[in-house]
Amino acid sequence: MSDNKLILILKICISIGISLILLGIYCHNFSETIATMGVNGIIISAMCVAFGMALSLPTKMYLTFILVKREVEKTT
């Protein structure tokens, strides 16, 4: 797989992760349905945030490493 395809996949993962984080925050703070569900609603919103963090944080680090490696290769 080429670096361009890998970078595109990582950017998509970051976008999905951030979207899940925002969805979890919205559900927790503003959704009446989640509020009426009680503990199950809290678990649902927390899982959205957790999966969003799991998708976005490691991919940011890996994407940074790829971009730094690419810059080093260009300068040498």
FIPA-871973 format. One record per atom (N, C-alpha, C): residue number from 1; atom name; x, y, z. Coordinates in steps of 0.02 Angstrom, whole numbers, plus 50000, padded with zeros to 5 digits. Atoms other than C-alpha are relative to their C-alpha. Example, Ala and Ser with C-alpha at 12.3 -4.5 7.8 and 13.67 -1.06 7.14 Angstrom:
BEGIN
zapa_balum_xx_yy_zz
1_N_50045_49941_50000
1_CA_50615_49775_50390
1_C_50045_50060_50000
2_N_49958_49941_49997
2_CA_50684_49947_50357
2_C_49961_50055_50037
//
This chain:
BEGIN
zapa_balum_xx_yy_zz
1_N_50043_49941_50000
1_CA_50000_50000_50000
1_C_50045_50062_50000
2_N_49959_49940_50005
2_CA_50070_50169_49954
2_C_49986_50047_50059
3_N_50007_49953_49944
3_CA_50095_50309_50079
3_C_49939_50044_49992
4_N_50058_49956_50011
4_CA_49960_50415_49998
4_C_49935_49966_50021
5_N_50060_50037_49980
5_CA_49828_50280_50022
5_C_49997_49992_50075
6_N_49997_50008_49928
6_CA_49885_50250_50200
6_C_49982_50065_50036
7_N_50016_49934_49970
7_CA_49877_50436_50241
7_C_49926_50015_49992
8_N_50072_49989_50010
8_CA_49702_50445_50166
8_C_49959_49959_50050
9_N_50036_50043_49952
9_CA_49644_50298_50273
9_C_50006_50027_50070
10_N_49990_49972_49932
10_CA_49720_50376_50429
10_C_49959_50064_50010
11_N_50040_49939_49994
11_CA_49636_50542_50394
11_C_49925_49984_50007
12_N_50070_50021_49993
12_CA_49469_50453_50373
12_C_49987_49974_50071
13_N_50007_50025_49931
13_CA_49496_50364_50540
13_C_49998_50057_50050
14_N_50001_49942_49955
14_CA_49535_50529_50625
14_C_49933_50036_49995
15_N_50065_49966_50009
15_CA_49377_50607_50551
15_C_49944_49961_50034
16_N_50052_50041_49968
16_CA_49269_50462_50608
16_C_50006_50003_50075
17_N_49989_49996_49928
17_CA_49348_50468_50780
17_C_49977_50065_50030
18_N_50022_49935_49976
18_CA_49318_50653_50802
18_C_49924_50005_49997
19_N_50073_49999_50006
19_CA_49140_50632_50740
19_C_49967_49960_50057
20_N_50027_50040_49945
20_CA_49109_50494_50868
20_C_50006_50036_50067
21_N_49991_49961_49938
21_CA_49180_50603_51007
21_C_49946_50054_50005
22_N_50051_49947_50001
22_CA_49065_50746_50957
22_C_49930_49972_50010
23_N_50065_50033_49991
23_CA_48917_50627_50945
23_C_49989_49981_50073
24_N_50005_50019_49930
24_CA_48952_50562_51120
24_C_49988_50060_50045
25_N_50010_49939_49960
25_CA_48964_50738_51191
25_C_49929_50027_49989
26_N_50069_49977_50014
26_CA_48802_50788_51103
26_C_49949_49956_50036
27_N_50048_50046_49968
27_CA_48712_50633_51167
27_C_49999_50011_50075
28_N_49996_49993_49928
28_CA_48773_50659_51344
28_C_49970_50066_50024
29_N_50021_49934_49976
29_CA_48734_50845_51355
29_C_49931_50022_49975
30_N_50059_49969_50029
30_CA_48587_50879_51241
30_C_49944_49953_49980
31_N_50051_50047_50024
31_CA_48491_50720_51197
31_C_49953_49979_50057
32_N_50050_50020_49950
32_CA_48331_50691_51295
32_C_49991_49925_50002
33_N_50008_50073_50003
33_CA_48322_50510_51237
33_C_50053_49966_50043
34_N_49946_50029_49960
34_CA_48490_50470_51314
34_C_49988_50014_50075
35_N_50013_49983_49930
35_CA_48439_50560_51474
35_C_49945_49956_50030
36_N_50054_50042_49973
36_CA_48280_50457_51491
36_C_50021_49927_50005
37_N_49976_50069_49996
37_CA_48378_50295_51466
37_C_50038_49985_50064
38_N_49964_50009_49937
38_CA_48472_50323_51628
38_C_50071_49976_49990
39_N_49931_50025_50002
39_CA_48630_50222_51653
39_C_50018_49973_49931
40_N_49986_50025_50067
40_CA_48615_50138_51484
40_C_50015_50057_49951
41_N_49987_49942_50042
41_CA_48610_50309_51401
41_C_50070_50027_50013
42_N_49933_49976_49984
42_CA_48768_50361_51493
42_C_50052_49952_49970
43_N_49954_50049_50029
43_CA_48852_50200_51437
43_C_50006_50009_49924
44_N_49999_49990_50072
44_CA_48803_50232_51256
44_C_50041_50062_49981
45_N_49962_49939_50016
45_CA_48870_50410_51256
45_C_50074_49992_50017
46_N_49930_50012_49982
46_CA_49029_50355_51346
46_C_50035_49955_49950
47_N_49970_50045_50050
47_CA_49058_50216_51219
47_C_50015_50038_49935
48_N_49986_49959_50059
48_CA_49044_50342_51077
48_C_50064_50038_50009
49_N_49939_49962_49986
49_CA_49177_50449_51158
49_C_50061_49953_50002
50_N_49943_50047_49994
50_CA_49287_50297_51198
50_C_50022_49975_49932
51_N_49981_50023_50066
51_CA_49281_50228_51021
51_C_50029_50056_49958
52_N_49972_49942_50036
52_CA_49312_50402_50952
52_C_50072_50014_50020
53_N_49931_49989_49976
53_CA_49466_50422_51061
53_C_50045_49944_49974
54_N_49960_50057_50023
54_CA_49527_50248_51012
54_C_50016_50007_49926
55_N_49987_49991_50071
55_CA_49511_50293_50828
55_C_50045_50060_49985
56_N_49967_49938_50019
56_CA_49580_50469_50832
56_C_50071_50007_50028
57_N_49935_49986_49970
57_CA_49729_50470_50951
57_C_50058_49960_49969
58_N_49943_50036_50029
58_CA_49840_50328_50887
58_C_50012_50017_49927
59_N_49991_49983_50070
59_CA_49808_50375_50707
59_C_50034_50067_49992
60_N_49966_49935_50003
60_CA_49864_50554_50741
60_C_50075_49990_50009
61_N_49929_50012_49987
61_CA_50028_50491_50812
61_C_50033_49966_49939
62_N_49972_50036_50057
62_CA_50057_50370_50667
62_C_50005_50045_49938
63_N_49999_49954_50056
63_CA_50011_50502_50538
63_C_50057_50050_50008
64_N_49944_49954_49987
64_CA_50136_50622_50619
64_C_50066_49967_49984
65_N_49938_50036_50015
65_CA_50273_50490_50610
65_C_50011_49992_49925
66_N_49994_50008_50073
66_CA_50237_50459_50425
66_C_50019_50066_49968
67_N_49986_49935_50031
67_CA_50239_50644_50383
67_C_50071_50024_50017
68_N_49931_49982_49982
68_CA_50402_50673_50479
68_C_50049_49958_49960
69_N_49956_50043_50040
69_CA_50481_50524_50391
69_C_50003_50023_49928
70_N_50002_49976_50069
70_CA_50425_50593_50223
70_C_50042_50064_49993
71_N_49961_49938_50002
71_CA_50502_50764_50263
71_C_50075_49985_50004
72_N_49929_50017_49994
72_CA_50667_50684_50315
72_C_50025_49971_49934
73_N_49980_50029_50064
73_CA_50672_50585_50153
73_C_50006_50053_49945
74_N_49996_49947_50050
74_CA_50641_50743_50051
74_C_50064_50041_50008
75_N_49942_49957_49989
75_CA_50784_50837_50132
75_C_50066_49964_49987
76_N_49937_50036_50013
76_CA_50911_50698_50107
76_C_50005_49973_49930
//
